Amino acid sequence: MHKPTFCVCAGLLLAIPVAVFAQTFPSKPVRLVVPFPAGGAMDSIARILTQPLSRAFGQNVIVDNRPGGGTVIATEMVARSPADGHTLLLMANSFTINPAVRSKLPYDSLKDFAGVSRLATVPVIFSVHPSVPAKTFKELIALARARPGELTYATPGPGTNQHLIGEMLKSMARIDINHVPYQGGAPATMAVMGGHTSVLIINVTESGPHIQAGKLRALAVTSLERSVDFKEVPTVAESGFPGFEAITWFGAVAPAATPREAINRLNGDIVRALQLPDVRNGLSKLGLSAAGSSAEEFDAFIRSELRRNEKVARASNLKID
């Protein structure tokens, strides 16, 4: 008769530390490590979230920019940080691309991290200089097939999401078009606007003003749905490649051993912050869409992105080291 009572009491005792943790976490400032310089999209997302998260946590939220090494420096630092929920890595596509294109990394994107939440997304857009004789995406593909090896596409750099999108298209469309990497989105955009490179593959946020000014001609977006800012521009999927989807996304992860109670608390507060009108408006002004998710959904998304990027890199024999 006493055994069930013992089990219930033992269960209650085990639950006490969890309850105490949930009430006391976070117990110190929370650091958002950004693997990019100040002023970029990821940095802007972090700074938009600091105020609402500080209120929710009852602790200061600090943005810590650690650029360099193709995001490897910051990622390794967070992987080796105390797994107590007070240090998060804000990351993007590169988190799931680097394992596919770099032969050696000082961390494992799956084993060393736990997903917290996806944060935001933005479509990538194909555009050309107005002098390029292609008024539609289908015409661009036809032009590339008629002139194999002559067209070039500009991206913000080797191993970027835009680079993989270009390689995906080459494989699916069976075209021969040469990659020209630049040191960032701005120089890539200027190269196409100057007529030095044929095609620009870049986030809508970076090319949008130049498209609106008539300096670039938009041909297709890479999301499954049309961009809210360019509703007249079809998707790649609509333009002859059903199912084609490859967006730029941003999210948050923590060191793998972070307690589940901390992950749940962080996820809940982040998802609620992303639903606030001020946050959504701030992201919208940057051309970004809020995209909160459960931690489990984000873990599954990371795994699927790792598989997809590995497949693209292997098919195109893409390595950057």
N, C-alpha and C positions, 0 to 999 in steps of 0.2 A: 504493500500500500504506500510505502514511503518513496519507492523508486520514481514514480511519475513526478512527485513533488520535487525530488532532487533534480530531475531533468529540467523542470520548468525554472527552478531557481538558478540552475547553472546557465540556462539560456539567457535569463535576465541579466546575470552577471557578465556574460559575454557581450551583451548588447550595450552595457554601460559605457565602455570605452568608445564605441562607435558614436553613441549619443553625445558624449562629451566632446569628441573630436568635431562632430558636425556643428556644435555650438561655439567652439573656440576657433575654428578655421575660417578665414586666415588669421594668423596671430601676428603677422608682420607684413610690411609692404610686399606687394606682388609685382614681380618684374616681368615685363613683356619684352623678350629679346627679339629684335628685328634684324634679319641678316642682310639688310639693304641700307643705303645711306638715307639720311633725313630728306624729306621732301617727296619721296616716291609714293606710290599707291599703298604699299604695305605699311609704311611709316604713317601715312595719313589715316589709315584704318585704325592703327594702334592709338593714335592721339584722339580720334573721335570717340573711342571706347574708354579712354582713361577716366573721364569724369563720371559717367554712369556706373562704371565698375567700382570706382573708389567709394561711391555712395553705397552700392550694394554690399561691398566687402567690409566697409567700415575701416578700411586701410588705404594708404596711398598706393596708387598704381604707377609704376615707373616704366617709361619706355627706354630701352637700352639698345641703341643702334650698334651692331657689330658686323659691318660689311666686310667682304673679302672672301677670296677662295671659292667663288661661285656658290656662296651660302654655306660652304663647308665649315668655316671657322665658327660661326655662330651655332650651327647645328651640333658640332662636336662639343662645344662648351655647355650647351643645355643637356646633352646626353650625359655629361659627367657632373651635372649639378645635383644637389641634394633632391631626392625624390619626395618632397614634402608638399608639393602643390604651389609653392611660392615662386617658381620660375617656369615660365611658359615660352615656347618658341612659336612665334608667328611665322608661318611658312606659306609657300606657294608651290606651283607645279614643280619647281626645281627639286623639291624634297623627294619627289617620286621619279624624277628624270635622272638625277645624278647616279643612282645605283645602276641605271641602265647604260650610261655612257662613260662612267669612270670606273677603271679597273680596280682601284683601291680607295676605300673610304674608311675613316677612323671611327665609324659607327655603322649600325644597321638600322635602316629606316623603319623596319618592322619590329625587330626585337628590342630596340633601345627606346622606343617611344610608345605612348598611349594617346590616342586621339581624344581631343576635348570637344571641338566643334568646328564645322566649316563656318566661315565668317562672311565671305562675299564672293561674287563672281562677276566677270565681265567678258563679253564676246570678243573674239579676235576677228579682224576684218581683212579681206583681200582687197587691195586697191592698186591702181596703176596711174601713171602720169597720163594726162589727157591726150598726149600724142600717140600713146600705144593704141594700135588699131583693134581694140577689143572693147565693145560696148557692154558686153555681158560676160558672166563667168564661163558660160559654154563657149563663147567666142574666144576667150583666153585659152581654154583647153585646146580648142581647134588650132589656134595660132601656135601653141607650144608643140603640138604634134606635127604641124607643117614645117616648123623651124627647129628641129631637135638640137639641143645644145646651145641655142642662141640666146634664149631668154634667161634672165637672172631674177632671183628673189632676195630681197633684203630682210634681215631680221635683227633684233637687238644683240645677237651674239650666238656663238656655237653652243649647242646643248640647251638652248632655251626652249620654252614651250612652242614658240613660233617656229623655231627650227624643226622641231618634231612634226609640227603641223604641215610644214612644207614637204617633209619626207613622206608623211602619210599620203598627201595628195599625189606626189610623184608615183607612189606605189599603186594607189587606187586608180589613177587616171592613166598610168603607164606613159608618163611624159618624161622628157629629159630637159630639166631646167636647173640651172646652177645656183647654188647657195652662196650668197655674199654676206658674211656676218659683219656687223658693226658694233662699236662699243656703246651700246645703248639704243633706246628707241628714237631719240632725237636725231642722231646722225643717220640712222637708217631712213628715217622719214625724209630728211633733207636730201639724201642721195637719190631717192625716187622722185622727189619734187624737182630736183635738178636734172633729171633725165639720165642719171648715171647708172641706175638699176631699173629693171623693167617692172617688177612687182614688189609691193610692200605687204608684209604679213606682220600685223601689229595689233595691239589692243585698240578697241574702238575709242577709248579715252584719249589716246595719243594722236590718232589720225583724224578724229572727228572734226576738229576746227578747220583743218586743211581741206577736208572733203566738203564741208559746208561753204568754204570760200572758193570752191571750184578748182583748187590747185591739185587735187587728186580725184580720181573717179572710183567710187566704191563699186565693187562687183558682187561680193557675197560675204556673209558672216558665217562663222563656224559653229554657232550655237544651233540647237534644234529649232528654236523659235527665233523670229526676227528681233532685231534690236529695237528697243522702245524709242531710241533716238534716231534710227534710220529704218523706219517701217517699210519704206519703199525698196529697200535693198533685200534681195532674197537670201535664203540660207544656201550653204553648199549642198545640203541635203535636197533642197528644192531644185538645185541646178544640175541634177543628173547623178548625184552620189547619195542615195538614200541611206539614212542612218549615220551619216558623217557628223560627228560632234567632237569638238576639242576646244574647250573654253579655258580662259585663265581663271584660276580660283585661289582663294586665300583661306587659311585655317589656323587653328591653334592646336599644338600638341604639348604633352608634358613628358618628363622622364618615365620610363616604363613602370618602375616600381612605385609610382605615386599612388597613395591609397585611393580606392574606389570612391570613398566618401568625399575626398577632395575633388576628384574628377567630376562627380555628380554635382557638387556645389558650384564649381567653376562653370560647368556646362549650363546649369540652370540660370545663373546670373548673366552669362554671356548671351544666351538665347533671348532672355528677357530684354537685355540691353539692345539687341539688334532689332527688337520690335518697337522701340521707342521712336516716335515721330522725328525727334531731333537727330537721332542716329541715322535713321533711314534717309532723311533729307540730306544730311551731310554726305552720306555715301552716294546718293543720287547725283549730287553736284559734281562728283568725281567720275560719274558714268558707271558707278558700281551698283550692284543689287545685293541687298542683305540676303544671306543664305545660311541661317542657323540650322543646326542638325543635332541629333542625339550623338553622344560619344560613340555608341555602337555603330550608328550609320556612318559616321566619319571614318572609323576604323575600316569598315567594309569598303568605303570609297577609296581610301588610301591603297588598300590591297588591289582593288581593281585597276587603279591608275598605275601602280607598279607593274602589273601584268601587261597592261596595254603598252606602256612605254618600253618595256623590255622587248615586246614583240616588234614594235616599230624600229627600235635601235638595231635589233638583230637582222631584220629584213633589209635595212639600208646600210648595214655594216658601219654603224655610227659609233665612233669613240672619240673622245676629246682629250685623252691623256696618253 
